[in-house]
């Protein structure tokens, strides 16, 4: 996914690739930073970054504040960002794992390895606290692997399914 961020009153474009609980952020100058998802509740995220000196930094994001604008807090400073696009590259398919955001039990697996899926297709149904929670395809792709089975108790962040992004 690409985002426009406002850092120090300057707009820049960054790319974020998420695989399970790990995120890789590519900055405009080409450098990358690895982040770990610590907590997620809908659009609210808490991420952790560890620099080369072992210093840990928490990054918090919030949902919509004005139209497409969102906020992120880093080291006590507030920045804004907007999502630019989510495009599959024609020359290289992306892969990613999909996981639950809360502990749950796998109720049903609705796809098989090799299946082609579209954005929004339900892939897995989870149950937690008498609620059914669908794991849906965030982009069109091909199911590469299924890492769970019906009846299995899973923890938040555990990869349930591997999905390779393919243009629709």
Helices and strands as residue ranges (DSSP letters): E 2-7, E 10-19, E 22-26, E 32-41, E 44-50, E 56-66, E 69-74, E 77-85, E 95-99, E 104-109, E 116-117, E 122-128, E 131-136, E 141-146, E 153-154, E 159-165
